[in-house]
Amino acid sequence: MSFGRKVNLDEPRWSQQTYWGRVWHFFHVANPFNLCHTPEEFERAKNVVERYRKGENLSHLSEDELWKAKHLYDSAFHPQTGKMIHPLGRMSAQVPINLVVVGGMLSFYRSTYAVIFWQWVNQTFNAFVNYSNRSSGGYISPLQLGVSYVFGCGGGIAVSASLRHMLTQTGKLFPLLSRFIPFAGMAAANCVNVSLMRLQEMVQGIPVFDSNGTRIGLSTTAGSMAVGQVIVSRVVNAAPPLLIPPVIMNRLEVTLPVLFRYPKLRFPMQLGVIGLTLFASTPMTCAIFPQKVEVSTTSLEKEIQEKAKVKAGSPDVLYYNKGL
């Protein structure tokens, strides 16, 4: 059955002005099952979206089929450059990759070497995600990549190792408190990693647009806002899988005698709790801020305000893509 109304594929299917509209959007875009599709299927989805935007008659497709193609397109292609993102850099990879990373962090937190190893794995993944989803899609030098990577890993490792050392001064780890070490390390490393990886956005600026999509110019103020919002999102995103499972597992280990009789059951049970937490929390934390952010024109640089007068007739608000 074909659709009988014009579908706006320039915007998500659900309103991005409401939190739950954004949650539903990310539930489809960040769905880990999107990784099961082949590159050819993603290219076909891109072809459908581009042809429809050009005004071609695709009446043989239903509205749901058109939106399915749009969701596949959004999950795999950068919104500004239009280039396909590596599977490990997509938001749909967050659940399966973080299941392994968080599982390792929470299971092997008692060993200093394990803390260092899993923070290194986590920040290697984060650096790749930050690079793949940067807002401007601009050039990042190998030196900047290297500095961001080294300081991100170093920050996470230093915080985690320091906290672990503090908790072992008396010769024993505090059972519950020690399980929060991975979150503290990841939060610190995310702040460093995102800031350095996307430093160019704060220095050179990111594109700002009017409501019609007309590019006004590059704004460093918008770039700083975007990076700050992404840092908050990343820290909040790390909280549920690193804070909720330890509390649940600590309780289960006290109330379920079977975990004492069969200690090997703890690891798969913990992975199950982490997996469910990630699946539910990833779209909810990604939706904290809109992807397309509205900003008052007067809060941006004078240069941008002047360009807005010339190009767009002095709009009250402009927009920027904050990245992920």
C-alpha positions in Angstrom: 0.0 0.0 0.0 1.5 3.4 -1.0 1.5 6.4 1.3 -0.9 9.2 0.5 0.9 12.2 2.0 4.2 13.9 1.7 6.7 12.4 4.1 9.4 14.8 5.4 12.6 12.8 5.4 14.6 15.9 6.4 13.4 15.4 9.9 13.0 12.4 12.2 9.7 10.6 12.2 8.9 11.6 15.8 9.0 15.1 17.2 12.5 16.1 18.4 11.0 18.8 20.6 9.9 16.2 23.2 12.1 13.9 25.2 10.1 10.8 24.4 10.0 11.6 20.7 13.8 11.7 20.8 13.9 8.4 22.8 11.7 6.7 20.2 14.0 8.0 17.4 17.1 6.7 19.0 15.5 3.4 19.8 15.3 2.8 16.1 18.6 4.5 15.0 20.7 3.0 17.8 19.0 -0.4 17.6 21.9 -3.0 17.8 20.0 -5.2 15.2 20.8 -2.5 12.6 24.3 -4.0 12.6 22.9 -7.2 11.0 22.2 -5.4 7.7 24.7 -5.7 4.9 26.5 -2.7 3.3 24.4 -3.3 0.2 21.2 -2.9 2.2 22.4 0.3 3.7 23.3 1.6 0.2 19.8 0.7 -1.0 18.3 2.6 2.0 20.4 5.6 1.1 19.3 5.4 -2.5 15.7 5.3 -1.5 16.1 8.4 0.8 18.0 10.4 -1.8 15.6 9.6 -4.6 12.6 10.5 -2.5 14.2 13.8 -1.5 14.8 14.6 -5.2 11.0 14.2 -5.8 11.0 10.8 -7.6 7.8 8.8 -7.5 8.3 6.0 -5.0 4.6 5.2 -4.6 5.3 1.4 -4.7 6.7 1.8 -1.2 4.5 2.1 1.9 5.1 4.9 4.4 6.5 2.3 6.9 9.0 1.0 4.3 10.1 4.5 3.5 10.7 5.3 7.2 12.5 2.0 7.7 14.9 3.0 4.9 15.3 6.4 6.6 16.2 4.8 10.0 18.7 2.5 8.3 20.2 5.5 6.6 20.4 7.5 9.8 22.0 4.7 11.7 24.9 4.2 9.2 25.6 7.5 7.5 27.0 10.8 8.9 24.3 13.4 8.9 26.5 16.1 7.4 29.1 14.4 5.2 26.8 11.7 4.0 29.6 9.2 4.3 29.1 5.7 5.7 30.3 5.3 9.3 32.4 2.3 10.2 30.2 -0.2 12.0 32.1 0.2 15.3 31.6 3.9 15.2 27.8 3.8 14.8 25.5 4.3 17.8 23.9 0.9 17.0 27.3 -0.6 18.1 27.0 0.9 21.6 25.0 -1.9 23.2 27.1 -5.0 21.9 30.5 -3.3 22.4 29.7 -1.8 25.8 28.3 -5.1 26.9 31.8 -6.5 26.5 33.6 -3.5 27.9 31.3 -2.9 30.9 31.2 -6.6 31.6 35.0 -6.7 31.7 35.2 -3.6 33.9 32.7 -4.8 36.5 34.0 -8.4 36.5 37.7 -7.7 36.8 37.8 -4.5 38.9 39.9 -6.0 41.7 43.0 -6.3 39.6 45.1 -3.1 38.9 46.2 -4.6 35.6 42.7 -5.5 34.6 41.5 -1.9 35.5 44.3 -0.5 33.2 43.4 -2.9 30.4 39.7 -2.3 30.3 40.1 1.4 30.6 42.4 1.2 27.6 39.9 -0.9 25.6 37.1 1.5 26.6 39.0 4.7 25.6 40.1 3.1 22.3 36.5 2.5 21.4 35.4 6.0 22.6 38.1 7.7 20.6 36.9 5.9 17.5 33.2 6.8 18.2 34.1 10.4 18.9 36.1 10.7 15.7 33.3 9.0 13.6 30.5 11.2 15.0 32.2 14.6 15.2 29.9 17.4 14.3 31.7 19.2 11.5 33.1 16.1 9.7 36.2 18.1 9.2 39.9 17.2 9.2 41.6 16.0 12.4 45.3 15.7 12.3 47.1 12.5 13.3 48.8 14.5 16.1 45.4 15.6 17.5 44.1 12.0 17.3 47.2 10.8 19.1 47.0 13.4 21.8 43.3 12.8 22.4 43.8 9.1 22.6 46.8 9.2 24.9 45.2 11.7 27.3 41.8 10.0 27.2 43.3 6.6 28.1 45.7 8.2 30.6 42.9 10.1 32.4 40.7 7.1 32.7 43.5 4.9 33.9 44.9 7.4 36.4 41.5 8.1 38.0 40.6 4.3 38.2 44.0 3.3 39.6 44.0 6.2 42.1 40.6 5.3 43.4 41.5 1.7 43.7 44.6 2.5 45.6 42.6 4.7 48.0 40.2 1.9 48.6 42.9 -0.7 49.3 44.9 1.3 51.9 43.5 -0.9 54.7 44.3 -4.0 52.7 40.8 -4.9 51.6 38.4 -3.6 49.0 35.0 -2.2 50.1 32.6 -4.6 48.4 30.1 -2.2 46.9 32.0 1.1 46.7 34.9 -0.5 44.8 32.5 -1.5 42.0 31.9 2.2 41.2 35.6 2.6 40.3 35.0 1.9 36.5 32.4 4.6 36.3 34.6 7.3 37.9 37.4 6.4 35.4 35.1 6.3 32.4 33.5 9.7 33.3 36.9 11.4 33.7 38.2 9.8 30.5 35.1 10.8 28.5 35.6 14.5 29.5 39.2 14.4 28.3 38.6 12.3 25.2 35.6 14.2 23.8 37.2 17.6 24.5 40.4 16.8 22.7 39.0 14.7 19.9 36.6 17.6 19.0 38.9 20.5 19.9 38.7 21.8 16.3 35.0 22.4 16.8 35.7 24.8 19.7 38.6 26.4 17.9 37.3 26.7 14.3 33.6 26.4 15.0 30.8 24.3 13.6 28.2 25.2 10.9 25.1 27.0 12.0 21.9 27.1 9.8 18.6 28.9 9.6 15.3 27.1 9.6 15.5 26.5 5.8 18.8 24.8 6.1 20.8 27.8 4.7 24.3 27.7 6.1 25.1 31.0 7.9 28.8 30.3 8.9 31.0 28.7 11.5 30.4 29.4 15.1 32.9 28.6 17.9 30.2 29.4 20.5 28.0 26.7 19.0 31.0 24.4 18.8 31.7 24.8 22.5 28.0 24.2 23.3 27.9 21.1 21.2 31.0 19.6 22.8 29.7 20.4 26.3 26.4 18.7 25.5 28.1 15.6 24.2 30.3 15.4 27.3 27.2 15.5 29.5 25.5 12.9 27.3 28.5 10.5 27.4 28.9 10.7 31.2 25.1 10.1 31.7 25.2 7.4 29.1 27.9 5.6 31.1 26.1 5.8 34.4 23.3 3.2 34.1 25.4 0.2 32.9 28.2 1.0 35.4 26.1 2.0 38.4 22.9 -0.1 38.3 24.3 -3.6 37.7 26.8 -3.4 40.7 23.9 -2.5 43.1 21.7 -5.3 41.7 24.6 -7.9 41.7 25.6 -6.9 45.2 22.0 -7.6 46.3 21.7 -10.8 44.4 25.0 -12.2 45.8 23.5 -11.7 49.3 20.1 -13.1 48.7 20.7 -15.9 46.2 22.6 -18.9 47.8 23.0 -20.5 44.4 25.6 -17.8 43.5 27.7 -19.0 46.4 27.4 -22.7 45.5 28.0 -22.0 41.8 30.2 -18.8 41.5 30.6 -19.3 37.8 26.9 -18.2 37.4 27.8 -14.7 38.6 29.5 -13.7 35.3 26.6 -14.7 32.9 24.0 -13.3 35.3 25.9 -10.0 35.4 26.2 -9.8 31.6 22.4 -10.3 31.4 21.8 -7.4 33.8 24.3 -5.2 31.9 22.7 -6.1 28.6 19.2 -5.3 29.7 20.4 -2.0 31.3 22.2 -1.0 28.1 19.4 -1.8 25.8 17.0 0.3 27.8 19.3 3.2 28.8 21.1 3.8 25.5 18.2 5.5 23.6 17.1 7.3 26.8 20.5 8.8 27.5 21.2 9.7 23.8 17.9 11.7 23.9 18.9 14.1 26.6 19.7 16.8 24.0 18.2 17.2 20.5 20.5 16.2 17.7 19.5 19.5 15.9 19.9 22.2 18.6 18.2 25.5 18.5 20.2 28.5 19.7 19.4 32.2 20.0 21.1 34.2 17.3 22.0 36.9 19.8 24.0 34.4 21.9 26.3 33.7 19.0 29.3 35.8 17.7 28.7 39.3 16.2 30.1 38.0 13.0 27.4 35.3 12.8 24.7 37.8 13.7 25.8 40.0 10.8 25.9 37.1 8.4 22.4 36.0 9.5 21.1 39.5 8.7 22.4 39.3 5.2 21.6 35.7 4.4 18.5 35.0 6.3 16.8 38.3 7.3 17.8 38.4 11.0 16.2 35.2 12.3 15.7 35.0 16.1 17.1 31.4 16.2 19.7 29.4 14.3 20.5 25.7 14.5 23.5 23.4 14.7 24.2 19.7 14.7 25.7 18.7 18.0 27.1 15.4 16.9 26.8 12.2 19.1 
